Amino acid sequence: METFTRLESNVRLYCRKYPKVFTQARGATQLDEDGNSYVDFLSGAGALNYGHNEPRMRDAMINYLSGDGVILSLDMHSAAKRRFIAMFERLILTPRKLDYKMQFVGPTGTNAVEAAMKLARKVTGRRMIAAFTHGFHGMTLGSLAATGRGSSRRGAYTSLSDVIRLPYDGYFGPALNTMELIRKYLTDPSSGFEVPAAFLLESVQGEGGLNVASSRWFEELVDFAREIGSLVILDDVQAGCGRCGTFFSFEAMGAVPDMVCLSKSLSGSGLPMAMVLMRPDLDLWEPGEHTGTFRGNNLAFVSAATALECFWKDDTLQQQIAAKSDQIRKRLEAISARIPGSRVKGRGLFLGIDMGRPEGAAAVLAEAFARGLIIEVCGPHDEVLKLMPPLTISEPELAAGLSILEESITALELAKP
Ligand SMILES: *Cc1c(COP(=O)(O)O)cnc(C)c1O
């Protein structure tokens, strides 16, 4: 520990919540160097939807390395990239009747968001991006301007500009449809709101507290955007790649965004990779107008293509997600019924309990970790316990994780017997 505390910057965070040194991991199980075992309900913040070291992905990467496959190709053509693009078209886009072009960007989620914001501004000639309350989009200045979280914004010490902030679905409670407000603001030429280049949003707010946008609200937003000539950018960095039950989080909704940002679980193996999908007519980039050295991480292309082949050829995974989602939701409803002021939130395998107060959530996080469960909190006050197990978690691992969660809550006397 001393090596870290003496030499690594104070900025580190997760290691404070899970203060052990980790060595190995497989599926939903992680080991520390003292030989303790943990069930992982964090999944690399959503970057390990298929679990740790999925054997088929791992073997595909080992084979690629052993064959001296090109590792970094900038944006040159490579066979590994072609295989991924073709696979993505065949297994993801075509079956869903989606028509998008793919832009590979620097390898993290914020790179995808920055590129999408930039392209939306270029295409529309407008300056403002409309982002939402409790939205999270990344930590570089453009995406940070769109992020709501105060503790992250405070670190900027410069202007976070050219973003207007609108109320997300349900922000004022179930009785007020925030689309009515948004429509009023943006159609009144003297409201003081500039009509935006794009609306940038998550369909389930991962960091913001597992707030779910209803289909009706999302459809209204997309219709309204068309009316006023604005684009819709869906940030599916965390909610995508199966987390909400389908490959894209918007598949259950009756509207299609103009651009989609993907990263986190896109490579499937935990290697960094990010992509923007755009309607083909929006692809007005000049060659080299937006670049980045690490846009050609071929090991990530190899594992990403393998992930698609292993998990998205048919609807087996989707059915498993639906079954596990039901199972977890029922269990959480039962636990929540015993905790005054709490409620269950989220959808798919993106579920949690709003504990009603941050101290409760923080205490459960610590107690659960001591008992062998890695679980995170989210929400504006860190008041929501967030369950994000690998989509492929085995039945025994899931049962063990849920038991530890329930035992921790009981041990802390947060729930009525
Ligand atoms: C994690 C996340 C990002 C940022 O991704 P990084 O890889 O951390 O830059 C952007 N949007 C959403 C919704 C995220 O969850």
The ligand as an SDF file (V2000), in Angstrom:
LIG
                    3D

 15 15  0  0  0  0  0  0  0  0999 V2000
  -17.7710    6.4590  -18.3820 C   0  0  0  0  0  0  0  0  0  0  0  0
  -18.6350    7.3410  -19.1910 C   0  0  0  0  0  0  0  0  0  0  0  0
  -18.1170    8.3090  -20.0690 C   0  0  0  0  0  0  0  0  0  0  0  0
  -16.6400    8.6070  -20.1340 C   0  0  0  0  0  0  0  0  0  0  0  0
  -15.8880    7.5290  -20.5050 O   0  0  0  0  0  0  0  0  0  0  0  0
  -14.3110    7.5400  -20.1600 P   0  0  0  0  0  0  0  0  0  0  0  0
  -13.8000    6.2990  -20.7950 O   0  0  0  0  0  0  0  0  0  0  0  0
  -14.2040    7.5430  -18.6880 O   0  0  0  0  0  0  0  0  0  0  0  0
  -13.7630    8.7770  -20.7740 O   0  0  0  0  0  0  0  0  0  0  0  0
  -18.9910    9.0310  -20.8470 C   0  0  0  0  0  0  0  0  0  0  0  0
  -20.3090    8.8320  -20.7710 N   0  0  0  0  0  0  0  0  0  0  0  0
  -20.8570    7.9240  -19.9480 C   0  0  0  0  0  0  0  0  0  0  0  0
  -22.3340    7.7470  -19.9290 C   0  0  0  0  0  0  0  0  0  0  0  0
  -20.0450    7.1580  -19.1130 C   0  0  0  0  0  0  0  0  0  0  0  0
  -20.5770    6.2890  -18.2660 O   0  0  0  0  0  0  0  0  0  0  0  0
  1  2  1  0
  2  3  1  0
  2 14  2  0
  3  4  1  0
  3 10  2  0
  4  5  1  0
  5  6  1  0
  6  7  2  0
  6  8  1  0
  6  9  1  0
 10 11  1  0
 11 12  2  0
 12 13  1  0
 12 14  1  0
 14 15  1  0
M  END
$$$$
